Amino acid sequence: MNTILRRSVLGIAGLALSTGVVAGPLTTYTDSTPASASAAAVQVAKPDLDTLIPHGTQGKQSRITLGDEQTGNVKAIIEATKAAGMDERAAVVAIATSLQESKLENLGHLGDRNDHDSQGLFQQRPSSGWGTVEQITDPAYSTTAFLDGLKQVEGWQEMPLTEAAQTVQVSAYPFHYAQWETQAADLVAEHWTS
């Protein structure tokens, strides 16, 4: 897809979200791969920053201090990425997305502060087809649902992180994902082989 067309599609998607039309996952999650088969295909070496951030970062980077729950969610995202047979870069995109959406906290319904019915690590919406509340508040399920959407984005590996994340998430704030790329890469480097 050429750059002008891609930007047009992303602009329309952002406009659609801000006017109340909400996108759901590109497909529904079904796990048909035995965990042992996909885990065997994953690298064991600690990834380097050139692998984790192949296109460089965009804009000012943010960082937060993580508690035990958030670190556990990082590890769950990494394990789900490995189980999906995807590489470290996919884990960076997923973790950066979750940092933006929930600060790596598995959020339930937030009442008046809630964005529609968004919940979980990725602020996925049951009403948009991401799954049930129970499913999207399960870190393994929600990560796999996100990654299933990412797999369907043609050329996501060559895209800047924020573009790949935005194509799956269809956020009203598409460039906010970029600020978490360095922390996400650091977390994947630290926990990929642990």
NORRANOR-V73527 format. One record per residue. OMEGA is omega as a letter, one per 40 degrees, with the letter a starting at -180 (NA if undefined). D_LAST is the distance of its C-alpha to the last C-alpha in whole Angstrom. Layout:
OMEGA&D_LAST  OMEGA&D_LAST
This chain:
a&37  a&39  a&38  i&41  a&41  i&37  i&38  i&41  i&39  i&36  i&39  i&41  i&38  i&37  i&41  i&41  a&38  i&40  i&43  i&42  a&41  i&37  i&35  a&33  i&30  i&31  i&31  a&30  i&26  a&27  a&24  a&25  i&23  a&21  a&17  a&17  a&19  a&17  a&14  a&15  a&16  i&13  i&12  a&9  i&10  a&9  i&12  a&15  i&17  i&20  a&18  a&16  a&20  a&22  a&25  a&25  i&25  i&28  i&30  a&29  i&25  i&24  i&21  i&21  a&19  i&17  a&17  a&15  a&16  i&16  i&12  i&12  i&14  a&12  i&9  i&12  i&13  i&10  i&10  i&14  i&14  a&13  i&15  i&18  a&17  a&17  a&15  i&13  i&17  i&17  i&14  i&16  a&19  a&18  i&16  i&19  i&21  i&20  i&20  a&24  a&25  a&24  i&21  i&19  a&21  a&22  i&25  a&28  a&32  i&33  a&37  a&39  a&36  i&34  a&34  i&36  a&34  a&31  i&28  a&24  a&21  a&23  i&27  a&28  i&31  a&32  i&36  i&35  i&33  a&29  i&30  i&31  a&30  a&28  a&26  i&25  i&24  a&21  i&18  i&17  a&21  i&22  a&19  i&20  i&23  a&23  i&21  i&24  a&26  i&24  a&25  i&29  a&29  i&30  a&29  a&26  a&24  a&27  i&28  a&27  a&24  i&27  i&29  i&26  a&25  a&29  i&30  a&28  a&28  a&32  i&32  a&35  a&33  a&31  a&31  i&29  a&25  a&25  a&25  a&21  a&20  i&19  i&17  i&15  i&15  a&13  i&11  i&10  a&10  a&7  a&5  a&6  a&4  NA&0
